[in-house]
């Protein structure tokens, strides 16, 4: 299928590609941001032929959870895996429509299609014993106590903000729809997949799949996807142009072209905080360590130049 | 791609394939129904190689609308096109997981993938001047009046049940993601597409797409899809085993193998009511009249036998 002539790239969009932190999440806000994101992607992607786009879903699934809670006396609330599937439809629609339009404006007729994506996790993953990933809005202590007592949920207090539910964040083991994604990119179709880290499912004893209440880190899922489809490049987009060493200190330094071995060492020295840069660096490292050409971490506005190696952090073997 | 050896079929699931009329729509109810539906499809589909499944979304999008309304003071409500996209994610996830599992139980490893699907409609479609399709729950007159006054919406009263919003139901002109669906079925992947009749979009002057507040009839969209992918068979599943003439009268008669010309005549004589059998018969007729081998209307439990021509209503040229 011309594989040797074509570069295969997985682009992981950051949260602010769809919703900014100061926005409530109206459809107008989301469509405006997605349109801007897709405009940048469109001009960049003309050079690349096989493209899979993945994205976060935190604010969107948070809003869906609030709507489920608000309407629960009238209609049955859906569990987290189903809400995640809903958010894949919502965000996938916005991206596929906007990216098609932005490519069309550049004279390129390309189909963009979103695939509802399940990701297999291990039900023995230690994450299930130690929920860490916050989902949904903040509530008061009384509500949190009730949920913990009646549903066995885990909630944590965040100083000054209230209580928030936490769910396990297990390792992504396998993208269930890999074959579908490969078929599409081999046909020149741009795919949106594994939104929000994918819908987490476990494999039951009978071989069937079952949804679980968990959230897979979207960058680690992007790496799993990139590995499963044998991508050449994993491009992780975030708020900053480059990964920094000693971030925020007087002697902070920018990481540019750097080997995986070197970045592993920085990681072990504790340069990359858990909640923010940590999973992105880990995803890029895993990708390169398992045979990928380059794991790139940069901002959306620097992505085009970063692909040419002129800017951003590029991890290679 | 071996097209000549393989039959291509579009299966349009009826509403009760996912939710029964006496159910509220808990995830357990929906998954149980979908599992049962997929069990029947799995044993039937082993004989067919290229399969696209489409489905309604009325109850699900109704519930999402209720949740949006209930939560609107906390998070921005989404418009109907976005809610439709959410329902495609929700239902697509349930079908693709369940059908994969049911095929797996039969020893068949097949990927099932849902594609978020947009369907182009004409913004000059006369349906936009005459909204007819009810969406969401019943409300009282006061609420309906307010929506009509403040938002310019159309609402109709249904005797004894209250007021319900109605939206246009335009003709489906083109499935935007046809190329993606073709790529997938040519790779042996079972596709779930065009859920709820697809997300209705219009083509703007600049060639871009824009979502509109409308609902496309799911059977007419299934026919459009079947035509666009050059399917051999359109299988429309509903509550009854066959289409009837003079339904409910003493001399009612079952329609079995019948020509499109004959069915058009019955249609003109008024045998098929607008709200129920009408669109299904129209979809099957259009399919055969535009070159499809057979448009079959039957129940899920009779589908297997109907494909063999033993039961159900089969419209052919």
Interface residues (C-beta under 8 A of the other chain):
Chain A: X24 X25 X26 X27 X63 X64 X66 X67 X68 X69 X70 X71 X74 X75 X76 X78 X79 X81 X82 X85 X86 X87 X88 X89 X90 X92 X93 X94 X96 X97 X100 X101 X104 X105 X111 X113 X114 X115 X116 X118 X137 X176 X177 X179 X180 X183 X184 X186 X187 X189 X192 X199 X201 X206 X207 X208 X209 X211
Chain B: X24 X25 X26 X27 X63 X64 X66 X67 X68 X69 X70 X71 X74 X75 X76 X78 X79 X81 X82 X85 X86 X87 X88 X89 X90 X92 X93 X94 X96 X97 X100 X101 X104 X105 X111 X113 X114 X115 X116 X118 X137 X176 X177 X178 X179 X180 X183 X184 X186 X187 X189 X192 X199 X201 X206 X207 X208 X209 X211
